[in-house]
């Protein structure tokens, strides 16, 4: 007979073939008569009723990520820690089977490459697929319902090893990215009655250093002005916590202005709960062992005081064991109360209520997801499309797309036959991995593959074979760059130059005189000056970490099956940048000892600027809806009175026509920047205020790109962190080169859009 899914799951658990997630029995178990099982009640009431039954030891034991539940109540154990950065990923809460069902999940490109798409709808779709697959894994006991993704710390320093996990450096771009991703993951905007899964925006806040010159993330004190905090470090979190209404938050390892993030009531209460409106059915976890780090190496408090500070500040869950070890002592010493413990657990279990954890299976469409929900055709197409759309053409003398006369390719370099390399970090088991070699073969090329050299190496013994292959080929494709051996969690860089061994091999390949294309992989940018200025390097593309279909995406672009339209989501700095500002300096604005950070403030010349990207075709542009010449600030404020928040109130929706004047179908990303001398000096170079991606513009046709702008997009912060709309002359420019511009004035008195909470506590 056919087993029900519930019976099949119990059998699987009994045989030890899955992780061990089960749902409470609200029909005949000990909790059946408790309000937690009453679907007519709200999540807070239901969770409160459950948590009231816990003894103090039971409360404490369930404040860690590997919660044991309460067996006497029939409340199952639950692992809160599952990962899904760019697909369901290996983690304590995720268990891939060795073969057959649930042995893999769709593996999308790393966020840094998906950020380069500047395609919000694509990102929402990716989130939807990842959330669906995560829920399917949970239905069969192989993952939790809570996924600790995304990483939305802005990538401000090119040396950061985890920059690959983020969408890039621009705060507005990150805000849009995370909003769409979270809405996709969770199954809608604050969806009722159930989340698809719960997403966790991390790492709150000011985290972008691993280990640099002896300063480690676990004990780093990030000194950040209120102005930089609200303009740069917090916008993506505001978008996630306030606007996208994510279900969970993660506090970071570092301290901000002397207070460890997970012990910072100003951060977790005043800003997160009160200012952003992070509701009581949402919860906060520490980064893993960050609670312990409050004690050491931050040396902020004794162990029992550290756990008390974290719990009372608002860290509901300890990813680690420090709560379990020291909360009993803190309770005994009256450093915490029973109410503190119950409040934390109500947050967590109210979230599980919203996930349908206690509700009948037959009422929940998400509980029908199964193995057939994994890597479905639309997911496979989306993984390929995300890679194609993100790849950036940095240089091209006409060699690309490759001529139809080119049949024989020498494919050389440490990324040429990459498979798992293409996934970057925080990855799961992919259904397949199409290497560049496979991608080239699929496109009909005769391929000679030679490794040539490793990512970093002093061994030149492979050079001769690479040169020999190049001499016999019609064209040479060098696939190199950096990977997790150079940039990763706990691994920052000290140099942003190409590894010398790779440049030496490229130099030998240049001398052959064949068409030479360099494909640069990796998340952090490398100084491409040598390649950019060398006529013997005919073309250069950046491909990030392109995921399961990466090799196909790369060669479909090289061959011209599709056209590149990605844009750099980060600034490519010259190599000297690492000597001009220490990683520990959190200031964005330039000064006598700093050239400034990101395209917004950097005062020197980048190698390639944020937003740069070339095409296989040409475009012309016209205003369809240009800004008016003048706007009254008071009228704009009055017009925004019905918006949820003044900073998201509309300023205007502008529109430009983009006409393809070349001979190849192509996407086009419209980036709209604002600049001007408004507010207090120093003034930013420019800021991104709107963007959109137009798809498939065929030769001779025109697409209309709508570019909405909010009041917050035009605002600047004062030294207290309040955003203001200032009078003055504003200039808008389309694209990095300003292919279309327009000026307007804001008149009247400056108007405050936000009142940022002030920190009355001293460290």
C-alpha positions as CSV (number, residue, x, y, z in Angstrom):
1,X,0.0,0.0,0.0
2,X,1.1,3.6,-0.4
3,X,2.5,5.2,2.7
4,X,1.4,8.7,3.6
5,X,4.2,11.3,3.7
6,X,3.9,11.5,7.5
7,X,4.3,7.7,7.9
8,X,7.1,7.6,5.4
9,X,8.9,10.3,7.3
10,X,8.5,8.5,10.7
11,X,9.9,5.4,9.0
12,X,12.8,7.3,7.6
13,X,13.6,8.8,11.0
14,X,13.5,5.4,12.6
15,X,16.0,4.0,10.1
16,X,18.3,7.0,10.5
17,X,18.2,8.1,6.9
18,X,17.3,11.8,7.5
19,X,18.4,14.6,9.8
20,X,15.5,14.3,12.2
21,X,13.0,17.1,11.7
22,X,9.5,16.2,12.8
23,X,6.4,18.2,13.5
24,X,4.5,18.4,16.8
25,X,1.5,16.2,17.1
26,X,-1.4,18.6,17.6
27,X,-4.1,16.0,17.2
28,X,-3.4,13.5,19.9
29,X,-0.1,14.5,21.5
30,X,0.4,16.2,24.9
31,X,0.0,19.7,23.3
32,X,-3.3,19.0,21.5
33,X,-5.3,20.9,24.1
34,X,-2.9,23.7,24.4
35,X,-3.5,27.0,22.6
36,X,-0.4,26.5,20.6
37,X,-2.5,24.1,18.5
38,X,-5.4,26.4,18.1
39,X,-5.2,27.8,14.6
40,X,-7.8,30.5,15.3
41,X,-5.4,32.3,17.6
42,X,-2.6,34.7,16.7
43,X,1.1,33.5,16.7
44,X,2.1,35.5,19.8
45,X,-0.8,34.1,21.9
46,X,-0.1,30.6,20.7
47,X,3.6,30.8,21.3
48,X,3.1,32.4,24.7
49,X,0.8,29.5,25.7
50,X,3.4,27.0,24.7
51,X,6.3,28.7,26.4
52,X,4.4,29.1,29.7
53,X,4.7,25.3,30.1
54,X,8.5,25.3,30.0
55,X,10.4,25.0,33.3
56,X,13.4,27.4,33.6
57,X,15.9,24.6,32.7
58,X,13.8,23.8,29.6
59,X,13.7,27.5,28.7
60,X,17.5,27.7,28.9
61,X,18.1,24.5,27.0
62,X,16.1,25.8,24.1
63,X,18.0,29.1,23.7
64,X,20.7,27.5,21.5
65,X,20.5,26.6,17.8
66,X,20.4,22.9,18.4
67,X,17.3,23.1,20.5
68,X,16.3,19.8,22.2
69,X,12.7,20.7,22.4
70,X,10.7,19.5,25.4
71,X,10.1,15.7,25.2
72,X,7.6,15.7,28.1
73,X,5.4,18.1,26.1
74,X,5.9,16.3,22.8
75,X,7.8,19.3,21.4
76,X,10.4,17.9,19.0
77,X,14.0,18.9,18.9
78,X,14.8,21.6,16.2
79,X,18.0,22.7,14.5
80,X,17.6,26.4,13.8
81,X,20.7,26.6,11.6
82,X,20.2,25.8,7.9
83,X,22.0,27.6,5.1
84,X,20.9,28.6,1.6
85,X,23.1,31.5,0.3
86,X,22.6,30.7,-3.4
87,X,20.8,27.4,-3.0
88,X,20.1,24.9,-0.2
89,X,23.6,24.4,1.3
90,X,25.6,22.1,3.5
91,X,25.1,23.1,7.1
92,X,24.3,21.6,10.5
93,X,20.6,21.7,9.6
94,X,20.8,20.4,6.0
95,X,21.4,16.8,5.1
96,X,21.8,15.8,1.5
97,X,21.3,12.1,0.8
98,X,24.2,10.3,-0.8
99,X,22.1,9.4,-3.9
100,X,18.6,9.5,-5.2
101,X,16.0,11.8,-3.7
102,X,17.3,15.0,-2.0
103,X,20.8,14.3,-3.1
104,X,21.2,17.7,-4.6
105,X,19.6,21.2,-4.9
106,X,19.8,23.9,-7.6
107,X,23.1,25.8,-7.2
108,X,22.8,29.4,-8.4
109,X,25.7,31.8,-8.9
110,X,27.3,33.5,-5.9
111,X,25.4,36.7,-4.9
112,X,28.3,38.9,-6.2
113,X,27.5,37.7,-9.7
114,X,23.8,37.8,-9.3
115,X,24.2,41.3,-8.0
116,X,25.8,42.2,-11.4
117,X,22.6,41.4,-13.2
118,X,20.8,44.4,-11.7
119,X,17.6,42.4,-12.3
120,X,15.3,42.6,-9.3
121,X,12.7,40.3,-10.8
122,X,15.3,37.6,-11.4
123,X,16.5,37.8,-7.8
124,X,12.9,37.5,-6.6
125,X,12.5,34.4,-8.8
126,X,15.8,32.9,-7.5
127,X,14.6,33.5,-3.9
128,X,11.3,31.7,-4.7
129,X,13.1,28.7,-6.1
130,X,15.5,28.4,-3.1
131,X,12.6,28.8,-0.7
132,X,10.6,26.1,-2.4
133,X,13.5,23.7,-2.4
134,X,14.3,24.5,1.2
135,X,10.7,23.7,2.1
136,X,10.7,20.5,0.2
137,X,13.9,19.4,2.0
138,X,12.1,20.2,5.3
139,X,9.0,18.2,4.4
140,X,11.2,15.1,4.2
141,X,13.3,15.8,7.3
142,X,16.4,17.1,5.5
143,X,16.5,20.8,6.4
144,X,15.0,23.2,8.8
145,X,12.4,25.9,8.1
146,X,14.8,28.7,9.0
147,X,17.6,29.6,6.6
148,X,20.4,31.9,7.6
149,X,20.6,33.9,4.4
150,X,21.3,36.4,2.9
151,X,24.6,38.2,3.7
152,X,23.8,41.8,3.0
153,X,26.8,43.6,4.5
154,X,28.0,46.0,1.8
155,X,31.3,45.0,0.1
156,X,33.2,48.2,0.7
157,X,36.8,46.9,0.9
158,X,38.1,44.7,-1.9
159,X,40.2,42.6,0.4
160,X,37.2,41.2,2.3
161,X,37.1,37.4,1.9
162,X,33.3,37.2,2.1
163,X,32.5,39.9,-0.3
164,X,31.6,37.2,-2.8
165,X,28.6,36.4,-0.6
166,X,27.1,39.9,-1.0
167,X,25.5,41.6,-4.0
168,X,28.1,44.4,-4.1
169,X,29.1,47.7,-2.7
170,X,26.1,50.1,-3.3
171,X,23.6,50.5,-0.4
172,X,20.6,51.2,-2.6
173,X,21.4,48.3,-4.9
174,X,21.8,46.0,-1.9
175,X,18.5,47.3,-0.5
176,X,16.6,46.4,-3.7
177,X,18.4,43.0,-4.0
178,X,17.6,41.9,-0.5
179,X,14.0,43.1,-0.6
180,X,13.3,41.0,-3.7
181,X,15.3,38.0,-2.5
182,X,13.5,37.9,0.9
183,X,10.1,38.3,-0.6
184,X,10.9,35.4,-2.9
185,X,12.3,33.2,-0.2
186,X,9.5,33.8,2.3
187,X,6.7,33.4,-0.2
188,X,5.6,37.0,-0.3
189,X,5.7,40.2,1.6
190,X,5.0,39.3,5.2
191,X,2.9,36.4,3.9
192,X,-0.2,35.1,5.6
193,X,-1.1,32.6,6.8
194,X,2.3,30.9,6.3
195,X,5.9,31.7,5.4
196,X,7.4,29.4,2.7
197,X,10.6,29.5,4.8
198,X,12.1,32.1,7.1
199,X,15.0,34.1,5.9
200,X,17.7,35.6,8.2
201,X,19.4,38.9,7.2
202,X,23.0,39.0,8.4
203,X,25.3,40.2,9.8
204,X,23.9,43.1,11.8
205,X,26.0,45.3,11.5
206,X,29.2,46.8,10.3
207,X,30.8,43.4,9.5
208,X,33.3,43.2,6.6
209,X,36.6,42.0,8.0
210,X,37.8,38.4,8.7
211,X,41.4,38.5,9.7
212,X,43.7,41.3,8.7
213,X,47.1,42.1,10.2
214,X,46.1,40.3,13.5
215,X,42.7,42.0,13.8
216,X,40.1,39.2,13.8
217,X,36.4,39.5,13.3
218,X,35.6,37.9,16.6
219,X,37.1,40.8,18.6
220,X,37.1,43.7,16.1
221,X,35.6,47.0,17.3
222,X,34.2,48.9,14.2
223,X,34.2,52.6,14.9
224,X,31.5,54.0,12.7
225,X,29.9,57.5,12.7
226,X,26.1,57.8,12.8
227,X,26.3,59.4,9.4
228,X,28.1,56.5,7.8
229,X,26.1,54.0,9.7
230,X,22.7,55.2,8.2
231,X,24.0,56.1,4.8
232,X,26.0,53.0,4.1
233,X,26.1,50.2,6.6
234,X,22.4,50.0,7.5
235,X,20.2,50.7,4.4
236,X,20.2,47.1,3.3
237,X,19.2,46.0,6.8
238,X,16.5,48.6,7.0
239,X,15.1,47.3,3.7
240,X,15.3,43.7,4.9
241,X,14.0,44.2,8.5
242,X,11.5,47.1,8.0
243,X,10.3,46.8,4.4
244,X,10.7,43.2,3.4
245,X,9.7,42.1,6.9
246,X,12.2,39.2,7.1
247,X,11.5,36.7,9.8
248,X,14.8,36.6,11.5
249,X,18.0,38.7,12.1
250,X,21.6,37.8,12.9
251,X,23.9,40.0,15.0
252,X,27.5,40.1,14.0
253,X,30.8,39.1,15.6
254,X,32.2,42.7,15.7
255,X,31.5,45.4,18.1
256,X,30.2,48.8,17.0
257,X,31.7,51.8,18.8
258,X,32.8,49.6,21.8
259,X,29.7,47.4,22.2
260,X,29.6,43.8,20.8
261,X,26.7,43.7,18.4
262,X,25.0,40.8,20.1
263,X,25.1,42.6,23.4
264,X,24.1,46.0,22.0
265,X,20.6,47.0,23.1
266,X,20.9,50.2,21.0
267,X,21.3,48.1,17.9
268,X,18.9,45.3,18.7
269,X,16.2,47.2,20.5
270,X,16.3,50.9,19.7
271,X,17.1,50.4,16.0
272,X,15.9,46.9,15.1
273,X,12.8,46.5,17.2
274,X,11.7,50.1,17.7
275,X,12.9,52.1,14.7
276,X,12.6,49.3,12.1
277,X,9.5,47.8,13.7
278,X,10.9,44.2,13.9
279,X,7.8,42.5,15.3
280,X,7.5,40.1,18.3
281,X,7.0,37.1,16.0
282,X,10.4,37.6,14.6
283,X,13.7,36.6,16.3
284,X,17.4,37.3,16.5
285,X,20.2,34.8,16.5
286,X,23.8,35.4,17.2
287,X,26.5,34.6,14.6
288,X,28.0,31.3,15.6
289,X,29.9,31.7,19.0
290,X,29.4,35.4,18.9
291,X,27.8,35.3,22.3
292,X,31.0,33.6,23.7
293,X,33.0,36.3,21.9
294,X,31.4,39.0,24.0
295,X,33.5,37.5,26.8
296,X,36.5,36.6,24.7
297,X,38.2,38.1,22.7
298,X,36.0,41.3,23.1
299,X,36.7,41.1,26.9
300,X,33.5,43.1,27.4
301,X,32.1,41.1,30.3
302,X,32.4,38.0,32.5
303,X,30.8,34.9,31.0
304,X,27.6,35.1,33.0
305,X,27.4,38.9,32.4
306,X,28.0,38.3,28.7
307,X,25.1,35.9,28.3
308,X,22.9,38.2,30.4
309,X,23.9,41.2,28.3
310,X,23.2,39.4,25.1
311,X,19.8,38.0,26.2
312,X,18.6,41.3,27.6
313,X,19.8,43.2,24.6
314,X,17.7,41.1,22.3
315,X,19.7,38.1,21.1
316,X,17.1,35.4,21.4
317,X,19.1,32.5,20.2
318,X,22.8,31.6,20.7
319,X,24.4,29.8,17.7
320,X,26.7,27.9,20.0
321,X,26.7,26.5,23.5
322,X,27.5,29.6,25.7
323,X,23.9,30.3,26.6
324,X,23.5,26.7,27.7
325,X,26.6,26.8,29.8
326,X,26.3,30.2,31.5
327,X,22.6,31.2,31.5
328,X,21.9,28.9,34.6
329,X,24.6,30.9,36.5
330,X,23.3,34.2,35.2
331,X,19.8,33.2,36.3
332,X,21.0,32.1,39.7
333,X,22.8,35.4,40.2
334,X,19.7,37.3,39.1
335,X,21.4,38.8,36.1
336,X,18.4,37.6,34.0
337,X,14.8,36.9,34.8
338,X,12.4,34.1,33.8
339,X,10.6,36.8,31.7
340,X,13.7,37.5,29.7
341,X,14.0,33.8,28.8
342,X,10.3,33.4,28.0
343,X,10.3,36.6,25.8
344,X,13.2,35.1,23.7
345,X,11.4,31.8,23.2
346,X,8.1,33.4,22.4
347,X,9.9,35.2,19.5
348,X,11.2,31.9,18.2
349,X,8.1,29.8,18.5
350,X,5.8,32.5,17.2
351,X,7.9,32.4,14.1
352,X,7.4,28.6,13.9
353,X,3.7,29.1,14.2
354,X,3.9,31.3,11.1
355,X,5.7,28.5,9.4
356,X,2.8,26.1,10.0
357,X,4.9,24.0,12.4
358,X,2.0,23.3,14.6
359,X,-0.8,23.2,12.0
360,X,-2.5,20.4,10.1
361,X,-0.5,19.3,7.0
362,X,-3.6,19.3,4.8
363,X,-4.1,23.0,5.3
364,X,-0.7,23.9,4.0
365,X,0.2,23.9,0.3
366,X,3.9,24.2,1.2
367,X,3.7,20.8,2.8
368,X,3.0,19.3,-0.6
369,X,6.5,20.1,-1.9
370,X,8.6,17.1,-2.5
371,X,11.5,15.7,-4.6
372,X,9.7,16.7,-7.8
373,X,10.0,20.4,-6.6
374,X,13.8,20.2,-6.8
375,X,15.8,21.5,-9.8
376,X,12.7,21.8,-11.9
377,X,13.1,23.1,-15.5
378,X,12.5,26.7,-14.5
379,X,15.1,26.4,-11.8
380,X,17.7,25.1,-14.2
381,X,16.9,27.9,-16.7
382,X,17.0,30.5,-13.9
383,X,20.5,29.3,-12.7
384,X,21.8,29.6,-16.3
385,X,20.1,33.0,-16.8
386,X,21.5,34.4,-13.6
387,X,25.0,33.5,-14.7
388,X,24.5,34.9,-18.2
389,X,23.0,38.1,-17.0
390,X,25.7,38.7,-14.4
391,X,28.8,38.2,-16.6
392,X,30.5,41.5,-17.3
393,X,32.3,42.4,-20.5
394,X,35.2,44.6,-19.4
395,X,37.2,44.9,-22.6
396,X,36.7,44.0,-26.2
397,X,38.5,45.1,-29.4
398,X,36.0,43.3,-31.6
399,X,37.4,39.8,-31.0
400,X,34.1,38.9,-29.1
401,X,31.9,37.3,-30.0
402,X,34.3,34.8,-31.5
403,X,34.3,34.6,-35.2
404,X,32.5,31.6,-36.8
405,X,35.8,30.7,-38.4
406,X,37.2,29.8,-35.0
407,X,36.9,26.1,-34.5
408,X,39.8,25.0,-32.4
409,X,40.3,26.5,-28.9
410,X,43.1,26.3,-26.4
411,X,41.4,26.5,-23.1
412,X,44.0,27.2,-20.5
413,X,44.2,28.1,-16.8
414,X,43.2,27.1,-13.3
415,X,39.5,27.8,-13.9
416,X,39.3,26.2,-17.3
417,X,38.0,22.8,-16.0
418,X,36.3,24.2,-12.8
419,X,33.4,22.4,-11.3
420,X,32.8,22.9,-7.5
421,X,35.1,25.9,-7.8
422,X,32.2,27.7,-9.6
423,X,30.0,27.5,-6.6
424,X,32.1,29.6,-4.2
425,X,31.4,29.2,-0.6
426,X,28.2,28.3,1.4
427,X,27.3,25.8,-1.3
428,X,25.3,22.5,-1.5
429,X,25.5,19.5,-3.8
430,X,24.6,20.7,-7.3
431,X,22.6,18.5,-9.7
432,X,25.4,19.0,-12.3
433,X,28.3,21.4,-12.8
434,X,29.0,22.5,-16.4
435,X,32.7,23.4,-16.5
436,X,34.1,25.8,-19.1
437,X,35.6,22.9,-20.9
438,X,32.1,21.3,-21.1
439,X,30.6,24.6,-22.1
440,X,33.1,25.0,-25.0
441,X,32.4,21.5,-26.2
442,X,28.6,22.0,-26.0
443,X,29.0,25.1,-28.2
444,X,30.8,23.0,-30.9
445,X,34.4,23.9,-30.4
446,X,37.3,21.5,-30.6
447,X,38.9,22.0,-27.2
448,X,42.4,21.4,-26.0
449,X,42.5,21.9,-22.3
450,X,45.7,22.6,-20.4
451,X,45.9,23.6,-16.7
452,X,49.1,25.6,-17.3
453,X,49.3,26.8,-13.7
454,X,47.4,26.9,-10.4
455,X,45.7,29.8,-8.8
456,X,48.9,30.7,-6.9
457,X,52.1,28.8,-7.6
458,X,55.8,29.0,-8.2
459,X,55.7,26.0,-10.6
460,X,56.0,27.0,-14.2
461,X,56.3,23.4,-15.5
462,X,52.9,23.6,-17.1
463,X,53.7,26.7,-19.2
464,X,55.2,24.8,-22.1
465,X,52.2,22.6,-22.7
466,X,49.9,25.7,-22.5
467,X,52.0,27.6,-25.1
468,X,52.1,24.5,-27.4
469,X,48.4,24.2,-27.2
470,X,48.0,27.9,-27.9
471,X,50.2,27.7,-31.0
472,X,47.9,25.0,-32.5
473,X,44.6,26.8,-31.7
474,X,42.6,29.3,-33.6
475,X,42.0,31.2,-30.4
476,X,43.2,31.1,-26.8
477,X,40.8,31.4,-23.8
478,X,42.6,31.9,-20.5
479,X,40.3,31.1,-17.5
480,X,41.9,32.3,-14.3
481,X,41.6,34.7,-11.4
482,X,41.1,33.8,-7.7
483,X,39.0,31.3,-5.8
484,X,38.4,30.1,-2.2
485,X,42.2,29.5,-1.7
486,X,42.6,33.2,-1.8
487,X,39.3,34.7,-0.6
488,X,36.9,33.1,1.8
489,X,35.3,33.3,5.2
490,X,38.2,33.8,7.7
491,X,40.5,34.6,4.8
492,X,41.0,38.3,3.7
493,X,43.4,39.3,1.0
494,X,46.5,41.5,1.4
495,X,46.9,42.1,-2.3
496,X,44.4,42.8,-5.0
497,X,46.7,42.1,-7.9
498,X,46.6,39.0,-10.2
499,X,48.7,36.2,-8.9
500,X,52.1,36.6,-10.5
501,X,52.3,33.1,-11.9
502,X,49.1,33.7,-13.8
503,X,50.3,37.0,-15.3
504,X,53.5,35.3,-16.4
505,X,51.6,32.6,-18.2
506,X,49.3,35.1,-19.8
507,X,52.4,37.1,-21.0
508,X,53.7,33.9,-22.7
509,X,50.3,33.3,-24.4
510,X,50.2,36.9,-25.6
511,X,53.4,36.3,-27.6
512,X,51.8,33.6,-29.7
513,X,49.8,36.2,-31.6
514,X,46.5,34.3,-31.5
515,X,43.2,36.0,-30.4
516,X,43.4,36.0,-26.6
517,X,40.5,36.3,-24.3
518,X,40.9,36.4,-20.5
519,X,38.0,35.2,-18.4
520,X,38.5,36.4,-14.8
521,X,36.7,34.4,-12.1
522,X,36.4,35.1,-8.3
523,X,34.3,37.4,-6.2
524,X,36.7,40.2,-5.2
525,X,38.1,42.2,-8.1
526,X,41.7,42.1,-9.3
527,X,43.6,45.1,-10.6
528,X,43.3,44.5,-14.4
529,X,45.5,47.4,-15.4
530,X,48.1,45.2,-17.1
531,X,45.4,43.4,-19.1
532,X,43.3,46.5,-19.8
533,X,46.2,48.4,-21.3
534,X,47.7,45.5,-23.3
535,X,46.6,45.3,-27.0
536,X,47.6,41.6,-27.1
537,X,44.8,40.8,-24.7
538,X,41.9,41.2,-27.0
539,X,39.0,40.8,-24.6
540,X,38.4,40.5,-20.9
541,X,35.3,39.3,-19.1
542,X,34.5,38.8,-15.4
543,X,32.4,35.8,-14.5
544,X,32.5,35.7,-10.7
545,X,31.4,32.3,-9.3
546,X,28.8,31.3,-11.9
547,X,27.2,28.2,-10.3
548,X,25.9,25.0,-11.9
549,X,25.7,26.3,-15.5
550,X,28.7,28.5,-15.3
551,X,30.7,27.0,-18.1
552,X,27.8,27.1,-20.5
553,X,27.0,30.7,-19.6
554,X,30.6,31.8,-20.2
555,X,30.9,30.1,-23.6
556,X,27.4,31.1,-24.8
557,X,28.6,34.7,-24.2
558,X,32.0,34.1,-25.8
559,X,30.4,32.5,-28.9
560,X,27.7,35.1,-29.2
561,X,24.7,32.9,-28.5
562,X,23.8,35.5,-26.0
563,X,25.1,39.0,-25.4
564,X,26.7,40.3,-22.2
565,X,25.0,43.1,-20.3
566,X,26.1,42.6,-16.7
567,X,27.6,45.6,-14.7
568,X,30.3,45.5,-12.1
569,X,28.6,45.6,-8.7
570,X,31.9,46.8,-7.1
571,X,34.7,49.1,-7.8
572,X,37.9,47.7,-9.3
573,X,40.6,49.6,-7.5
574,X,44.3,49.9,-8.5
575,X,46.7,47.6,-6.6
576,X,48.0,50.6,-4.5
577,X,44.6,51.0,-2.8
578,X,45.5,48.4,-0.2
579,X,48.4,50.6,1.0
580,X,46.2,53.7,1.2
581,X,43.6,52.7,3.8
582,X,43.6,50.0,6.4
583,X,40.7,47.4,6.4
584,X,39.9,48.5,10.0
585,X,39.1,52.1,8.9
586,X,35.3,52.1,8.6
587,X,35.0,55.7,7.3
588,X,33.6,56.2,3.9
589,X,34.5,59.8,3.3
590,X,37.9,60.8,2.1
591,X,40.3,62.8,4.3
592,X,44.0,63.6,4.5
593,X,44.9,60.0,5.1
594,X,42.3,58.2,3.0
595,X,41.2,58.3,-0.6
596,X,37.6,57.4,0.4
597,X,35.7,54.2,-0.2
598,X,33.4,52.9,-2.9
599,X,32.5,54.8,-6.1
600,X,30.5,57.2,-3.9
601,X,33.5,58.7,-2.2
602,X,36.7,57.4,-3.9
603,X,38.8,60.3,-5.1
604,X,41.3,58.5,-7.3
605,X,40.8,56.8,-10.7
606,X,39.5,53.2,-10.5
607,X,40.7,50.6,-13.0
608,X,37.0,49.9,-13.8
609,X,34.3,51.8,-12.0
610,X,31.2,50.5,-10.3
611,X,28.5,49.9,-12.9
612,X,30.9,49.4,-15.8
613,X,30.0,46.9,-18.5
614,X,30.4,46.8,-22.3
615,X,28.1,45.3,-24.9
616,X,28.2,43.6,-28.3
617,X,26.0,46.2,-29.7
618,X,25.4,50.0,-29.5
619,X,22.5,52.0,-28.0
620,X,21.1,55.5,-28.2
621,X,19.1,57.1,-25.4
622,X,16.3,59.7,-25.0
623,X,14.2,61.0,-22.2
624,X,10.7,59.8,-22.4
625,X,9.9,61.3,-19.0
626,X,12.5,63.7,-17.8
627,X,12.4,65.4,-14.4
628,X,10.7,68.8,-14.1
629,X,13.0,71.8,-13.8
630,X,12.0,72.5,-10.2
631,X,10.2,70.8,-7.2
632,X,9.0,72.3,-4.0
633,X,10.3,70.3,-1.0
634,X,7.2,71.0,1.0
635,X,5.0,69.8,-1.9
636,X,7.0,66.6,-2.1
637,X,6.7,66.0,1.7
638,X,2.9,66.7,1.5
639,X,2.6,64.3,-1.4
640,X,4.3,61.5,0.6
641,X,2.1,61.7,3.7
642,X,0.3,58.5,2.8
643,X,3.5,56.5,2.3
644,X,4.4,53.9,5.0
645,X,7.6,55.9,5.6
646,X,8.7,59.3,4.1
647,X,11.9,57.9,2.8
648,X,10.1,55.5,0.5
649,X,7.6,58.2,-0.7
650,X,7.8,58.8,-4.4
651,X,9.7,61.7,-5.9
652,X,9.0,60.8,-9.5
653,X,9.1,58.0,-12.0
654,X,11.3,58.9,-14.9
655,X,11.7,57.0,-18.1
656,X,14.2,56.7,-20.9
657,X,14.0,55.1,-24.3
658,X,16.9,52.7,-25.1
659,X,17.3,52.0,-28.8
660,X,19.5,49.2,-30.1
661,X,21.4,50.8,-32.9
662,X,23.7,47.8,-33.5
663,X,23.2,44.4,-35.0
664,X,22.9,42.0,-32.0
665,X,20.0,41.5,-29.6
666,X,21.0,42.5,-26.1
667,X,19.8,43.4,-22.7
668,X,20.6,46.8,-21.3
669,X,20.9,47.9,-17.6
670,X,19.9,51.5,-17.0
671,X,21.7,52.9,-14.1
672,X,20.6,56.4,-12.9
673,X,23.0,58.4,-10.7
674,X,22.4,61.7,-8.9
675,X,25.1,64.2,-7.9
676,X,25.3,67.8,-6.7
677,X,26.4,70.2,-4.0
678,X,23.4,69.8,-1.6
679,X,23.6,69.1,2.1
680,X,26.9,69.4,4.0
681,X,30.4,69.1,2.5
682,X,32.1,66.9,1.5
683,X,29.8,65.9,-1.3
684,X,29.6,62.4,-2.8
685,X,30.9,61.9,-6.3
686,X,27.4,60.5,-7.2
687,X,24.9,58.0,-5.8
688,X,22.8,55.4,-7.5
689,X,19.1,56.4,-7.3
690,X,17.4,54.0,-9.6
691,X,18.1,51.1,-12.0
692,X,16.3,48.6,-14.2
693,X,17.2,45.9,-16.7
694,X,15.5,45.9,-20.1
695,X,15.5,42.4,-21.8
696,X,16.1,41.3,-25.3
697,X,16.2,44.6,-27.2
698,X,16.5,43.5,-30.8
699,X,18.4,45.5,-33.4
700,X,16.5,48.6,-34.5
701,X,13.9,48.4,-31.7
702,X,13.4,50.5,-28.6
703,X,12.7,49.6,-25.0
704,X,11.4,52.0,-22.4
705,X,13.1,51.9,-19.0
706,X,11.1,53.2,-16.1
707,X,13.2,54.5,-13.3
708,X,11.3,55.3,-10.1
709,X,13.0,57.5,-7.5
710,X,12.0,57.9,-3.9
711,X,12.6,60.9,-1.6
712,X,15.1,58.7,0.3
713,X,17.1,58.1,-2.8
714,X,17.8,61.9,-3.0
715,X,18.3,62.4,0.8
716,X,21.5,62.8,2.7
717,X,22.2,62.1,6.4
718,X,23.3,64.6,9.0
719,X,25.9,63.8,11.7
720,X,23.1,62.4,14.0
721,X,22.0,59.9,11.3
722,X,18.8,61.8,10.3
723,X,18.0,61.9,6.6
724,X,17.1,65.2,5.1
725,X,15.9,66.4,1.7
726,X,18.0,69.4,1.0
727,X,17.4,72.3,-1.4
728,X,19.9,72.7,-4.3
729,X,20.6,71.7,-7.8
730,X,20.6,68.0,-8.6
731,X,22.0,66.4,-11.7
732,X,20.9,63.0,-13.0
733,X,23.1,61.0,-15.3
734,X,22.3,57.7,-17.1
735,X,25.0,55.1,-17.0
736,X,28.6,55.5,-15.7
737,X,29.5,57.7,-18.6
738,X,26.5,60.0,-18.4
739,X,25.1,59.2,-21.8
740,X,22.0,61.2,-20.8
741,X,21.7,63.9,-18.2
742,X,19.2,66.3,-16.7
743,X,19.2,68.9,-13.9
744,X,16.5,70.0,-11.5
745,X,16.2,72.1,-8.4
746,X,14.6,71.4,-5.1
747,X,13.3,74.6,-3.5
748,X,12.3,75.7,-0.1
749,X,13.6,74.6,3.3
750,X,15.3,71.3,4.1
751,X,12.9,68.7,5.3
752,X,13.8,65.9,7.7
753,X,12.6,62.4,6.4
754,X,13.7,60.3,9.3
755,X,14.6,60.7,13.0
756,X,17.3,58.2,13.8
757,X,17.4,56.9,17.4
758,X,20.3,58.4,19.4
759,X,22.5,56.2,21.4
760,X,22.3,57.3,25.0
761,X,24.4,54.5,26.3
762,X,28.2,54.7,26.7
763,X,30.5,51.7,26.1
